[in-house]
Amino acid sequence: MAVSFSPSSLVLFFMVSCSLIGMAVSESMCQPTYPAHAIAVDEEDVNLLQFAENLEHLEADYFLWGALGYGLDEVAPQLVMGGPPPIGAKKAELNELTLNIITEFAFEEVGHLRILKRTVGGFPRPLMDLSAANFAKLIDSAFGYPLVPPFDPYHDSLSYMISCYVLPYMGLVAYVGTNPFLNGYYSKRLLAGLLGVESGQDAVIRTYLYERAEEQVHPYNHTVAEFTTYISELRNRLAKCGIKDEGIIVPKELGAENRMMTNVLSVDPDSLSYMRTPAEVLRVVYSTGDEHIPGGFYPKGADGKIAREFLKKP
């Protein structure tokens, strides 16, 4: 029995066929061409990229809990790998704008963890202290005296965004510091993608705070700009490697081309992103100023070969 097609059916079949062919051709045209013997992920890349999982875990759970009131155990339990739940994490009192921002950040961090663990493997989520008390201790150290009442990042939107000022920037400078030491072409592509998003998150947070720079952070007699300055100065002191962190208002000598006092982005004298080594990052996130002594956000230390080796040394 002969099968007949209407003209309209033939036109539709032709259009679909052309579309599929076009997609196949476009796919081949849009993929980068790597040298024949290039290595996707070099052995030496693995530990460097796994180190980043510590920071991604910190951001993922902090953002998830702050926005949704639950963390990685609910959203992507396979990424937890049996690690302990974070200490003191809870839902923050966020307005609609801030909630939308932090929810997006949260799911972005889930994606980061997934691609990192899929590419280089991973380790169970380390024990993390996301309690209000831990943040209060950090802020007290920044100001040099105890704030009364203690700073609570979960109290309102502004407090939460000030606390977020602490997080993506450390990932940003860590990725910039890691970049020169990667060998594999896919490792570099992965890091570039992660760095792009961390930089974007940091820029959103800084812009949010810059718009409120002169606003007083209730109930304290300090402005938003002062909070960012003191936090940045604390991180510079803990890292012990000079100025690699700047608040949203700076003296002209630290501003772009020594002409600006506004400082929406934190950059070096050539307007490049600052970089930090794993040791510097650990000194800051441990809040001890010593990569060998855990504390701060990681009461028992970070994980992965790089972090564990520092913990073994006196």
Backbone as a ProteinNet text record, in pm:
[ID]
protein_1_A
[PRIMARY]
MAVSFSPSSLVLFFMVSCSLIGMAVSESMCQPTYPAHAIAVDEEDVNLLQFAENLEHLEADYFLWGALGYGLDEVAPQLVMGGPPPIGAKKAELNELTLNIITEFAFEEVGHLRILKRTVGGFPRPLMDLSAANFAKLIDSAFGYPLVPPFDPYHDSLSYMISCYVLPYMGLVAYVGTNPFLNGYYSKRLLAGLLGVESGQDAVIRTYLYERAEEQVHPYNHTVAEFTTYISELRNRLAKCGIKDEGIIVPKELGAENRMMTNVLSVDPDSLSYMRTPAEVLRVVYSTGDEHIPGGFYPKGADGKIAREFLKKP
[TERTIARY]
84.6	0	87.3	65.3	149.2	114	218.5	199.1	211.5	113	116.7	130.7	193.2	212.1	152.5	89.4	36.1	151.7	135.9	242.1	286.4	190.3	227.4	312.5	283.2	363.5	504.4	517.5	650	731.1	665.6	735.2	784	695.5	733.4	849.2	845.4	952.9	1083.9	1077.1	1198.1	1256.4	1168.7	1215.8	1281.1	1218.4	1275	1408.3	1415.4	1540.3	1651.6	1621.1	1721.9	1767.3	1670.9	1704.1	1798.8	1770.6	1856.1	1994.6	2000.4	2131.4	2207.5	2134.5	2199	2253.5	2176.9	2222.8	2348.6	2353.6	2470.9	2593.4	2573.9	2685.5	2731.6	2632.1	2666.1	2741.8	2699.1	2764.9	2912.4	2941.8	3081	3158.2	3091.2	3158.2	3185.1	3107.2	3114.9	3203.2	3256.3	3344	3488.5	3561.1	3702.3	3784.6	3892	3981.6	4107.2	4130	4247.6	4355.9	4482.5	4590	4564.8	4606.7	4575.7	4618.2	4731.6	4784.5	4765.4	4676.3	4652.3	4583.5	4615.4	4557.6	4439.8	4328.5	4209.1	4225.7	4258.4	4279.9	4409.5	4508.9	4638.7	4633.2	4717.1	4721	4740.6	4826.4	4856.4	4739.7	4645.3	4529	4430	4427.7	4322	4319.3	4433.3	4435.5	4399.1	4442.1	4411.4	4261.8	4198.5	4055.6	3973.9	4024.4	3953.8	3958.2	4066.3	4075.1	3957.3	3919.7	3810.1	3678	3662.9	3537.3	3506.5	3610.9	3588	3507.9	3548.8	3481.5	3343.5	3332.4	3203.3	3102.4	3148	3060.3	3012.9	3104	3070.4	2962.4	2983	2886.8	2754.3	2759.6	2636.3	2545.4	2598.6	2513.1	2471.8	2561.2	2523.3	2412	2424.2	2321.3	2190.7	2199.9	2078.6	2002.2	2072.6	2007	1951.7	2029.7	1984.7	1858.9	1851.2	1737.9	1620	1647.9	1541.2	1512.2	1607.4	1587.4	1626.8	1692.2	1748.7	1868.5	1950.5	2077.1	2097.9	2222.9	2262.2	2206.6	2184	2127.9	1991.9	1916.9	1785.1	1792.5	1877.9	1880.4	1961.3	2076.4	2163.4	2242.5	2175.6	2241.8	2361	2361.7	2473.4	2604.7	2595.6	2716.9	2773.5	2692	2736.5	2835.3	2814	2901.9	2920.6	2814.5	2819.4	2879.4	2914.4	2974.6	2875.8	2925.4	2837.2	2760.3	2643.2	2566.5	2636.8	2615.6	2679	2621.3	2702.7	2661.9	2588.1	2472.3	2405.1	2342.4	2336.2	2276.9	2125.9	2067.5	1922	1875.7	1746.3	1688.9	1703.8	1741.5	1755.4	1624.8	1605.3	1488.3	1521.1	1486.6	1525.3	1404.7	1423.1	1319	1320.8	1225	1209.3	1332.2	1386.2	1504.1	1620.8	1651.8	1766.5	1743	1620.4	1587.4	1612.7	1570.8	1591.9	1739.6	1816.7	1961.1	2026.7	1999	2066.1	2019	1892.2	1845	1917.5	1934	2008.6	2152.9	2217	2353.8	2360.6	2263.4	2263.4	2264.4	2176	2168.8	2290.9	2350	2475	2585.5	2590.1	2693.2	2672.2	2547.1	2519.5	2579.3	2559.7	2617.5	2769.2	2828.8	2975.3	3026.1	2962.7	3005.6	2988.2	2877.5	2850.7	2957.6	2991.1	3088.7	3229.3	3261.6	3393.4	3407.9	3308.8	3319.2	3311.2	3234.9	3227.7	3360.3	3432.1	3555.7	3676.9	3691.2	3813.6	3785.6	3661.2	3630.7	3618.9	3599	3582.9	3591.5	3546.3	3551.3	3421.2	3389.4	3267.4	3271.1	3155.7	3146.5	3216.1	3308	3374.5	3279.1	3309.2	3230	3247.5	3136.3	3140.9	3057.3	3107.7	3036	2972.7	2842.3	2767.9	2678	2711.5	2629.3	2642.9	2539.3	2544.5	2660.6	2687.6	2796.3	2931.4	2951.7	3078.7	3094.9	2987.8	2993.9	3014.4	2949.7	2965.7	3110.8	3172.3	3312.7	3402	3373.1	3451.3	3434.9	3311.3	3285.8	3348.7	3343.2	3409.4	3559.4	3618.6	3762.3	3791.6	3701.4	3721.2	3718.9	3624.3	3611.5	3706.7	3753.2	3846.6	3780	3649.5	3577.3	3442.8	3380.6	3252.9	3138.2	3066.5	2947.5	2834	2752.9	2638.8	2512.4	2414.7	2416	2508.3	2542.3	2630.9	2571.1	2657.4	2614.1	2547	2429.9	2354.5	2326.7	2394.3	2375.7	2236.4	2165.3	2033	1920.9	1957.1	1858.8	1776.1	1841.2	1769.7	1853.4	1798.8	1862.5	2000.1	2009.3	2136.5	2243.5	2208.4	2304.9	2352.1	2258	2295.4	2389.5	2360.7	2447.7	2585	2591.3	2722.4	2799.5	2729.9	2797.4	2841.3	2762.8	2799.1	2922.5	2949.6	3070.7	3194.8	3180.6	3293.2	3322.7	3221.8	3235.4	3283.9	3205.4	3249.4	3385.8	3419.8	3548.3	3665.1	3652.2	3761.1	3773.3	3660.7	3666.2	3728.1	3692.5	3745.6	3898.1	3953.5	4099.2	4170.4	4103.4	4162.7	4171.5	4067	4068.4	4171.9	4184	4286.5	4424.8	4444.1	4573.2	4601.2	4497.5	4513.8	4544.4	4489.4	4495.4	4634.3	4741.2	4871.3	4927.9	4873.9	4930.8	4855.1	4749.4	4675	4738	4732.6	4793.6	4691.1	4588.3	4491.6	4400.3	4363.7	4278.8	4138.6	4085.9	3953	3958.9	4068.1	4084.8	4078.5	4144.8	4145.6	4006.8	3937.6	3801.5	3709.5	3723.5	3641.1	3667.6	3793.9	3827.4	3778.2	3794.4	3748.8	3598.8	3524.2	3380.2	3341.6	3410.5	3385.2	3422.1	3536.7	3583.4	3486.9	3433.9	3340.2	3218.5	3164.1	3043.6	3076.1	3187.8	3226.2	3247.8	3310	3332.6	3200.2	3107.4	2976.6	2903.2	2907.1	2842.5	2903.3	3035.2	3102.2	3064	3053.8	3017.4	2874.5	2784.4	2645.9	2641.5	2712.6	2714.4	2774.1	2885.6	2951.4	2863.8	2796.7	2708.4	2590.8	2533.5	2424	2468.1	2587.1	2636.9	2679.8	2734.5	2776.8	2657.5	2544.7	2423.3	2377.8	2420.6	2381.7	2503	2606.6	2736	2725.9	2644.8	2635.8	2522.8	2453.9	2343.9	2399.5	2339.8	2383.9	2328.5	2414.6	2372.8	2312.4	2182.6	2112.1	2143	2168.3	2159.9	2296.4	2391.9	2528.5	2555.3	2651.6	2688.8	2797	2773.8	2869.4	2793.4	2851.7	2788.3	2824.9	2753.4	2783.5	2926.8	2968.4	3104.9	3207.7	3182.3	3275.9	3283.3	3169.9	3171.4	3260.6	3247.1	3328.8	3476.6	3507.6	3648	3710.6	3639.2	3694.5	3707.4	3611.1	3620.3	3738.3	3755.9	3868.5	4001.6	4009.7	4134.9	4165.5	4061.9	4082.7	4137.3	4080.6	4127.8	4271.2	4306.8	4446	4539.5	4497.5	4580.3	4595	4486.2	4491.3	4576.1	4565.2	4638.3	4787.5	4823.4	4964.2	5043.2	4977.5	5047.6	5013.7	4999.2	4974.6	4828.3	4806.1	4669.9	4626.3	4527.9	4466.8	4314.8	4268.1	4126.2	4093.8	3988	3953.1	3802.9	3762.9	3622.7	3563.5	3438.5	3367.8	3396.8	3460	3509.8	3655	3744.6	3888	3954.4	4073.6	4151.2	4188.4	4211.5	4239.3	4358.1	4456.1	4574.7	4542.4	4426.8	4385.3	4277.4	4225.8	4120	4174.5	4084.8	4124.6	4207.5	4329.3	4424.3	4448.8	4434.7	4454	4365.6	4249.2	4158.8	4022.3	3995.2	3861.3	3864.5	3762.4	3744.5	3634.1	3547.5	3450.3	3522.5	3476.5	3551.3	3454.6	3370.2	3269.4	3335.5	3451.6	3528.1	3663	3707.2	3837.1	3943.7	4034.9	4135.5	4272	4376	4513	4546.2	4670.2	4705.2	4685.8	4686.1	4661.1	4517.2	4431.4	4289.9	4269.4	4358.3	4341.5	4291.8	4224	4179.8	4300.6	4290.7	4395.7	4395.2	4505.6	4515.5	4562.9	4519.6	4568.1	4603.5	4701.2	4741.8	4648	4648.4	4568.7	4602.4	4730.1	4769	4705.8	4707.5	4644.4	4495	4430.6	4286.1	4254.5	4331	4306	4329.3	4430.1	4454	4331.4	4263.5	4146.2	4022.6	3990.8	3865.6	3874.7	3996.2	4012.7	4002.8	4018.3	4018	4131.3	4233.6	4345.9	4472.6	4475.1	4597.6	4705.2	4668.5	4764.8	4698.1	4753.2	4694.8	4706.8	4784.8	4801.9	4704.3	4633.4	4544.6	4401.5	4316.2	4178.2	4095.7	3984.5	3893.3	3799.9	3734.9	3648.5	3538.2	3532.4	3428.3	3453.8	3576.1	3610.7	3672.1	3587.4	3638.4	3737.5	3722.1	3814	3905.8	3904.5	3990.2	3919.7	3974.5	3924.6	3974.6	3924.9	3961.8	4032.8	4071.3	4150.9	4298.3	4380.2	4522.4	4594.9	4567.6	4638.1	4609.3	4482.5	4445.9	4495.3	4485.2	4527.8	4678.3	4754.3	4899.1	4937.5	4866.3	4894.4	4861.5	4755	4715	4816.4	4889.4	4987	5114.2	5139.2	5263.9	5244.2	5349.7	5338.7	5330.4
-119.8	0	123.6	209.8	330.2	427.9	494.1	595.5	732.3	816.1	950.1	1054	1164.5	1274.2	1399.7	1478.9	1606.4	1703.1	1805.9	1906	1968.5	1995.1	2058.1	1964.7	1832.6	1735.4	1727.5	1731.7	1727.9	1851	1967.4	2091.4	2082.4	2033.7	2020.3	1922.6	1808.7	1709.1	1769.3	1847	1910.5	2009.9	2088.3	2189	2123.5	2018.1	1947.9	1884.5	1822.8	1758.8	1860.5	1974.8	2080.1	2132.3	2143.6	2192.5	2097.4	1967.2	1867.2	1865.4	1875.1	1879	2002.9	2116.3	2241.1	2235.4	2171.3	2158.3	2073.5	1966.7	1878.7	1952.3	2028	2103.6	2212.2	2283	2390	2336.1	2217.9	2158	2133.4	2081	2053.4	2182.4	2285.6	2413.1	2492.3	2467.4	2549.9	2490.4	2372.6	2311.2	2353.9	2389.7	2426.5	2306.3	2332.6	2226.4	2227.8	2118.3	2109	2028.3	2053.3	1972.6	1823.6	1744.5	1600.4	1531.1	1571	1501.9	1583.2	1681.4	1763.7	1682.2	1713.8	1644.7	1725.7	1658.8	1728.9	1772.9	1677.4	1706.7	1640.7	1720.2	1667.6	1618.6	1520.8	1467.3	1577.2	1672.6	1779.4	1876.7	1873.5	1962.9	1916	1785.4	1727.4	1787	1791.5	1842.8	1990.1	2066.7	2209.2	2232.9	2157.2	2173.7	2116	2007.8	1953.9	2052.1	2124.9	2224.3	2321.5	2356.6	2451.4	2398.8	2267.4	2210.3	2253.3	2280.8	2330.2	2459.1	2553.1	2681.9	2669.3	2582.7	2564.2	2500.7	2408.9	2352	2461.5	2547	2654.4	2745.1	2786.6	2876.1	2806	2682.7	2610.7	2599.6	2551.7	2533.3	2666.2	2763.5	2892.5	2959.5	2959.1	3021.4	2941.7	2810.1	2728.1	2748.2	2737.6	2754.9	2895.6	2995.9	3134	3162.7	3107	3133.9	3041.6	2912.1	2811.7	2749.4	2760.4	2698.7	2552.7	2505.2	2369.7	2370.7	2265.8	2270	2161.3	2128.7	2034.3	1895.2	1860.5	1728	1708.2	1815.8	1808.6	1828.2	1917.9	1957.7	1861.6	1818.7	1728.7	1640.6	1546.7	1466.6	1386.3	1353.3	1275.8	1354.5	1487.1	1569.2	1580.2	1548.5	1555	1443	1325.8	1210.2	1170	1184.9	1139.8	1237.6	1357	1455.7	1509.4	1562.4	1610	1735.6	1756	1877.9	2000.3	2116.9	2238.5	2277.3	2342.6	2388.9	2522	2530	2658.7	2723.1	2653.9	2713.8	2724	2832.2	2848.4	2946.5	2958	3048.1	3192	3278.8	3421.1	3494.4	3607.5	3692.3	3784	3740.8	3813	3874	3995.4	4053.1	3984.8	4018	3945.4	3958.4	4078.3	4099.2	4013.1	4021.9	3949	3798.6	3755.7	3612.5	3559.2	3634.1	3590	3580.4	3678.9	3678.4	3555.6	3535.7	3428.9	3291.2	3278.2	3149.7	3113.9	3211.2	3185.4	3146.5	3222.1	3188.3	3045.1	3007.2	2875.8	2764.2	2774.6	2669.7	2671.8	2788.6	2795	2716.9	2727.7	2656.1	2505.2	2462.5	2319.3	2271	2348	2312.6	2307.9	2402.6	2404.5	2277.5	2240.1	2117.9	1995.2	1990.2	1873.4	1858.8	1966.7	1956.9	1932.1	1988.8	1963.3	1816.4	1762.8	1624.2	1526.3	1562.8	1476.8	1476	1586.1	1598.6	1543.5	1578.6	1540.9	1457.6	1412.8	1339.2	1435.2	1380.7	1470.1	1398.2	1466.6	1414.8	1453.6	1389.1	1425.7	1572.3	1632	1770.8	1785.7	1880.1	1899.7	1961.8	1946.4	2011.4	2162.3	2234.4	2379.7	2448	2558.2	2636.2	2757.8	2750.3	2859.9	2929.4	2916.4	2973	3124.6	3187.6	3332.5	3367.5	3280.5	3305.7	3310.9	3224.8	3225.4	3353.4	3395.1	3521	3639.2	3635.7	3744	3754.3	3639.6	3637.7	3698.7	3665.8	3720.7	3872	3920.5	4064.7	4136.8	4076.7	4136.6	4149.9	4046.1	4051.9	4162.6	4182.1	4286.5	4424.9	4448.5	4581	4599.8	4490	4501.2	4508.9	4492.5	4489.2	4420.3	4370	4298.1	4394.4	4367.5	4446.1	4402.4	4498.4	4470.7	4526	4438.4	4292.9	4227.4	4100.6	4032.9	4035.9	4052.5	4055.3	3922.5	3932.5	3813.4	3819.7	3738.2	3745.6	3706	3631.1	3582.6	3680.9	3792	3885.7	3955.6	4002.6	4072.9	4069.1	4126.9	4119.6	4186.5	4305.4	4376.7	4301	4251.6	4174.2	4050.5	3985.1	3865	3899.1	4006.4	4043.5	4089.6	4150.3	4183.4	4055.6	3955	3827.8	3761	3777.6	3718.5	3784.9	3907.1	3976.5	3893.5	3808.3	3726.8	3610.7	3562.4	3430.9	3427.7	3470.1	3448.7	3510.4	3619.6	3683.2	3590	3507.5	3414.2	3310.2	3267.3	3176.8	3244.3	3370.1	3446.2	3451.3	3500	3516.1	3380.6	3278.4	3144.1	3091.1	3110.9	3065	3140.7	3270.1	3347.4	3294.1	3261.1	3208.2	3069	2990.5	2853.9	2850	2943.1	2941.2	2913.6	2981	2959.2	2818.2	2742.7	2611.5	2495.5	2524.9	2419.2	2385.9	2259.6	2213.7	2166	2097.2	2039.1	2143	2120.5	2217.6	2221.2	2106.3	2108.3	2165.5	2141.8	2201.4	2352.9	2407.6	2553.8	2604.4	2529.5	2569	2565.3	2463.1	2449.8	2565.1	2591.9	2698.7	2833.9	2858.6	2985.7	3002.5	2894.9	2901.1	2926.8	2861	2882.1	3024.9	3070.5	3204.9	3311.6	3291.5	3388.1	3406.4	3295.3	3302.7	3357.2	3313	3366.2	3516.9	3562.5	3706	3779.6	3718.6	3779.8	3789.8	3683.7	3685.7	3793.8	3801.3	3901.7	4042.5	4063	4194.2	4231.9	4134.8	4161.6	4201.2	4127.4	4156.6	4294.2	4323.5	4452.4	4567.9	4548.7	4654	4676.5	4568.5	4576	4658.8	4630.7	4701.9	4844.4	4864	4997.7	5092.7	5042.1	5124.9	5169.8	5098.1	5128.5	5170	5216.9	5242.5	5330.2	5434.1	5528.4	5493.5	5385	5343.7	5284.1	5320.2	5264.9	5124.2	5035	4896.1	4890	4878.5	4878.8	4750.9	4760.6	4877.6	4938.8	4921	4964.1	5104.1	5169.7	5302.8	5293.8	5205.5	5184.4	5172.7	5227.9	5220.9	5091.5	5065.5	4948.7	4956.4	5074.4	5090.8	5055.3	5094.4	5062.7	4911.9	4845.1	4699.6	4635.8	4676.6	4615.4	4646.5	4768.2	4805.6	4721.1	4708	4631.8	4482.8	4429.3	4287.9	4266.4	4355.3	4342.2	4356.1	4449.3	4466.6	4344.5	4284.4	4161.5	4050.7	4033.5	3926.9	3951.9	4076.6	4106.3	4072.4	4102.9	4070.6	3920.4	3848.3	3703.1	3636.2	3682.3	3619.9	3651.3	3767.9	3805.4	3824.3	3870.6	3890.5	4025.1	4127.1	4260.6	4283.1	4389.6	4426.3	4347.9	4262	4188.5	4189	4280.9	4285.8	4430.3	4483.1	4623.4	4640.1	4734.7	4764.7	4841	4882.5	4947.2	5096.6	5152.7	5290.7	5286	5345.8	5337.2	5474.1	5492.7	5612.5	5611.8	5727.7	5734.5	5649.1	5635.5	5557.6	5409.7	5364.8	5227.2	5217.9	5330.9	5330.2	5311.6	5294.1	5272.7	5389.4	5357.9	5457.1	5570.7	5540.8	5639.6	5762.8	5741.1	5854	5837	5718.6	5688.9	5652	5696.5	5652.5	5547.1	5546	5437.4	5311.9	5198	5074.8	4956.9	4964.1	4860.2	4724.3	4723.4	4599.9	4613.3	4505.5	4504.6	4457.6	4549.1	4516.9	4571	4516.8	4559.3	4687.2	4739.5	4865.7	4863	4745.2	4735.3	4696.3	4706.3	4670	4524	4439.8	4295	4240.9	4127.1	4065	4020.6	4035.9	3985.7	3833	3774.5	3629.2	3587.8	3470.2	3415	3268.3	3223.3	3083.3	3004.6	2871.4	2792.3	2822.5	2843.7	2874	3003.9	3105.8	3233.1	3215.7	3142	3120.1	3051.3	2948.5	2876	2964.7	3050	3141.4	3228.1	3265.2	3352.3	3274	3165.1	3093.6	3018.5	2989.3	2931.6	3039.1	3165.7	3279	3271.5	3190.6	3175.4	3243.6	3280.2	3336.4	3232.5	3104.8	2995.6	2878.5	2842.6	2734.3	2597.7	2590.6	2464.3	2448.9	2557	2554.8	2580.7	2477.7	2495.3	2577.5	2625.6	2705.9	2780.1	2882.9	2963.9	2882.3	2886.5	2814.3	2663.8	2620.6	2478	2433.3	2402	2367.5	2252.6	2157	2044.1	2050.8	2163	2181.1	2151.4	2204.5	2175.2	2038	1989.5	1856	1863.2	1745.6	1738.3	1734.1	1686.5	1664.6	1791	1902.5	2026.9	2071.1	2075.4	2119.5	2021.6	1892.5	1790.6	1796.6	1824.9	1831.9	1947.1	2058.4	2170.1	2132.1	2055	2015.8	1919.9	1846.4	1750.2	1819.4	1937.7	2007.3	2094.3	2104.8	2187.8	2335.7
0	0	0	-94.9	-106.5	4.7	58	162.1	98.7	119.7	61.2	171.5	140.4	234.1	174.2	258	211.3	192.5	110.4	91.3	222.4	311.8	439.9	525.4	518.9	594.3	539.8	408.8	346.8	383.4	386.5	423.8	568.6	658.4	798.7	815	745.9	752.2	704	596	541.7	641.9	704.9	800.8	921.8	974.1	1090.4	1055.2	937	893.8	881.9	822.1	806.1	942.2	1033.2	1166.9	1238.5	1229.9	1295.6	1234.6	1101.5	1033.7	1076.5	1082.6	1122.1	1262.9	1353.6	1491.4	1498.4	1422.7	1422.9	1370.3	1261.9	1204.8	1300.5	1361.3	1454.6	1574.3	1622.9	1738.4	1709.3	1590.5	1555.8	1533.7	1483.4	1456.2	1583	1688.5	1808.7	1918	1896.8	1995.2	1972.2	2078.5	2060.6	2015.8	1944.2	1898.5	1983.9	2054.1	2139.6	2068.5	2102.4	2044.2	2065.2	1970.8	1971.5	2100.1	2155.1	2272.6	2401.6	2396.9	2515.6	2624.4	2748.8	2863.8	2916.6	2937.2	2985	3130.2	3218	3360.4	3403	3429	3469.7	3614.7	3646.7	3783.9	3886.7	3853.7	3949	3965.9	3874.1	3883.9	3989.8	4013.3	4095.8	4236	4302.5	4439.6	4446.3	4347.1	4344.5	4329.6	4242.7	4222	4338.1	4397.1	4513.9	4630.9	4643.8	4752.3	4744.9	4622.2	4602.8	4656.3	4667.1	4714.6	4858.2	4935.6	5071.8	5070.5	4986.9	4979.2	4915.8	4815.7	4751.4	4847.3	4931.3	5033.5	5129	5169.5	5263.1	5205	5081	5017	4990.7	4943	4910.3	5031	5141	5258.1	5320.5	5321.7	5381.5	5301.6	5170.9	5088	5091.4	5084.7	5088.1	5218.7	5329.4	5458.5	5473	5433.9	5448.4	5369	5248.5	5160.3	5184.4	5203.1	5202.7	5339	5430.4	5561	5566.2	5462.5	5461.8	5367	5376.3	5306.1	5203.3	5182.6	5079	5103.5	5228.8	5259.7	5194.9	5179.1	5116.4	4965.3	4921.9	4780.6	4693.8	4742.9	4665.4	4761.9	4829.6	4933.3	4882.4	4752.4	4698.8	4704.2	4708.8	4713.6	4854.5	4954.3	5093.4	5123.8	5063.3	5078.6	5224.6	5302.2	5441.3	5538.5	5493.2	5582.8	5685	5797.3	5904.5	5864	5922.1	5892.8	5950.2	5889.5	5941.9	6077.4	6156.6	6289.7	6276.3	6337.5	6355.2	6234.3	6121.1	6001.4	6017.2	5965.9	5973.5	5866.3	5851.6	5752.3	5799	5707.3	5738.5	5708.2	5773.7	5748.4	5630.6	5510.2	5389.4	5319	5265.2	5181.8	5044.7	4960.3	4834.5	4744.5	4731.8	4646.7	4693.4	4821.3	4875.7	4868.3	4894.3	4887.1	4746.1	4645.4	4506.7	4473.6	4517.4	4491.2	4555.6	4683.5	4757.8	4711.6	4674.1	4622.8	4493.9	4406.8	4282.6	4313.2	4401.9	4441.4	4493.7	4574.7	4638	4534	4436.2	4334.9	4243.2	4223.5	4146	4217	4349.7	4425.6	4420.7	4415	4399.1	4266.9	4161	4031.5	4036	4107.2	4119.4	4185.7	4294.9	4364.6	4276	4204.6	4119.4	4011.3	3942.2	3833.3	3887.7	4002.5	4061.2	4101	4170	4216.5	4100.3	3997.8	3880.3	3804.5	3808.3	3731	3805.1	3933.4	4005.9	4130.9	4148.8	4270	4386.8	4502.9	4615.9	4747.7	4850.7	4987.3	5056.7	5168.6	5241.2	5284.1	5289.2	5334.6	5470.2	5482.5	5612.2	5713.6	5840.2	5942.8	5930.2	5923.4	5905.4	6013.5	6062.3	6163.9	6097.4	6075.4	6013.4	6114.7	6241.1	6347.8	6353.2	6407.5	6428.8	6521.5	6619.1	6714.2	6644.6	6545.2	6473.1	6392.1	6326.2	6250.6	6345.8	6461.4	6558.6	6604.9	6626.2	6668.7	6560.2	6434	6322.9	6315.5	6328	6320.6	6439.2	6556.4	6673.8	6650.5	6590.7	6559.8	6459.8	6365.8	6265	6328.9	6418.1	6480.8	6598.1	6653.9	6765.8	6901.2	6906.1	7033.3	7009.8	7116.3	7099.6	7068	6960.5	6930.9	7023.5	7063.1	7151.3	7085.7	7059.4	7076.7	6974.4	6993.3	6897.3	6756.4	6659.2	6519	6483.4	6419	6379.2	6229.3	6149.7	6004.5	5958.1	6040.9	6003	6039.7	6101.4	6155.7	6048.4	5942.1	5835.8	5707.8	5602.3	5470.3	5468.9	5527.8	5525.5	5603.4	5719.8	5799.1	5722.1	5655.2	5579.9	5464.2	5392.8	5280.3	5328.2	5444.6	5502.1	5531	5584.4	5611.9	5481.1	5374.9	5245.4	5185	5226.8	5183	5216.6	5317.3	5363.7	5268.1	5191.2	5127.7	4982.6	4881.4	4742.8	4710.3	4777.8	4747.8	4777.3	4880.6	4909.9	4799.9	4742.6	4628.2	4507.7	4487.3	4373.1	4377.1	4488.3	4495.7	4497.1	4551.3	4549.8	4407.4	4327.1	4187.6	4105	4128	4055.6	4091.9	4219.8	4262.7	4209.6	4185.9	4136.9	3987.8	3914.3	3767.7	3708	3752.4	3688.2	3704.9	3798.8	3829.6	3765.4	3692.3	3624.2	3489.4	3452.1	3327.5	3224	3268.8	3177	3113.2	2987.7	2919.1	2978.5	3021	3080.6	3221.9	3291.8	3425.1	3415.8	3314	3296.6	3260.2	3173.6	3136.3	3258.1	3339.3	3458.9	3555.4	3581.2	3674.6	3623.3	3494	3437.5	3456.2	3436.4	3455.1	3599.5	3691.4	3833.6	3874.4	3827.4	3861.2	3811	3691	3636.1	3724.7	3774.2	3856.9	3995.8	4056	4187.2	4180	4072.1	4053.7	4041.1	3967.9	3953.2	4085.5	4163.7	4294.7	4382.9	4383.8	4465.3	4420	4289.1	4236.6	4276.6	4273.6	4315	4461.9	4545.6	4689.3	4715.8	4651	4671.9	4622.3	4510	4458.5	4552.6	4601.3	4699.2	4819.8	4869.9	4987.5	4952.5	4833.5	4791.9	4783.7	4735.4	4728.5	4866.9	4968.7	5107.1	5189.4	5124.8	5190.3	5314.7	5309.1	5421.5	5517.6	5490	5578.1	5706.2	5817.7	5944.8	5961.4	6008.4	6032.4	6172.4	6176.6	6304.6	6383.5	6514	6602.6	6632.6	6543.5	6571.6	6515.4	6572.3	6526.4	6419.2	6321.6	6212.4	6081.6	5976	5844.9	5773.1	5664.9	5581.6	5530.8	5487	5435.7	5542.1	5665.6	5773	5796.2	5790.5	5805.3	5698.7	5572.8	5466.6	5486.3	5529	5550.3	5660.4	5772	5884.2	5850.8	5777.6	5738.5	5644.8	5548.4	5454.8	5526.6	5618.5	5693.5	5778.5	5836.6	5914.5	5826.1	5707.4	5618.7	5574.7	5553.2	5519.8	5635.6	5758.1	5874.6	5891.5	5876.4	5894.1	5786.5	5663.6	5553	5556.6	5612.6	5634.8	5505.3	5401.2	5274	5210.8	5293.1	5241.3	5204.2	5129.2	5090.7	4968.2	4988.6	4878.2	4893.8	4972.5	5008.3	5043.2	4986.1	5007.6	5025.2	5110.7	5130.6	5013.7	5028	4916.2	4906.6	5009	5004.6	5049.6	4970.8	5000.5	4982.3	5039	5007.2	4858.4	4800.9	4657.5	4615.9	4705	4667.7	4644.9	4691.6	4666.8	4559.4	4515.3	4415.3	4274.6	4177.7	4038.1	3988	3942.8	3891.2	3989.8	4119.4	4226.7	4211	4146.2	4120.4	4184.5	4236	4286.7	4435	4506.4	4643.8	4652	4551.1	4543	4495.8	4543.8	4519.4	4506.1	4403.4	4384.5	4364.3	4297.9	4280.5	4349.8	4410.2	4477	4377.8	4340.2	4238.7	4277.9	4214.3	4243.2	4165.5	4176.2	4108.6	3957.4	3895.6	3751.6	3721.7	3823.5	3812.8	3773.5	3823.7	3811.4	3944.8	3940.2	4064.9	4146.2	4276.3	4364.6	4362.8	4406.5	4414.4	4552.8	4597	4723.1	4705.5	4782.5	4783.6	4875.6	4865.2	4959.8	5105.8	5134.9	5273.2	5320.9	5237.9	5274.1	5297.4	5209.1	5221.1	5353.4	5388.2	5512.8	5635.1	5631.2	5743.7	5770.3	5661.9	5674.4	5717.7	5647.2	5678.6	5811.7	5858.7	5992.3	6101.4	6061	6155.6	6257	6225.9	6319.6	6270.2	6142.9	6087.2	6069.1	6078	6066.5	5994.2	5878.9	5799.6	5865.8	5973.8	6045.9	6162	6196.3	6312.8	6267.9	6271.1	6225.6	6322.7	6274	6354.3	6260.6	6311.6	6227	6162.5	6031.5	5957.9	5953.2	5983.2	5975.6	6108.6	6206.4	6341.2	6342.4	6249.2	6243	6121.1	6055.3	5938.5	5807.9	5701.7	5567.6	5525.1	5409.8	5364.4	5228.9	5178.5	5056.9	5092.1	5000.8	5028	5072	5005.5	5037.6	5179.8	5217.8	5352	5457.9	5430.2	5528.8	5552.4	5448.3	5466	5556.7	5546.9	5638.4	5781.7	5800.8	5935.3	5999.4	5916.7	5968.7	6016.8	5959.5	5993.3	6116.7	6200	6322	6287.9
[MASK]
++++++++++++++++++++++++++++++++++++++++++++++++++++++++++++++++++++++++++++++++++++++++++++++++++++++++++++++++++++++++++++++++++++++++++++++++++++++++++++++++++++++++++++++++++++++++++++++++++++++++++++++++++++++++++++++++++++++++++++++++++++++++++++++++++++++++++++++++++++++++++++++++++++++++++++++++++++++++++

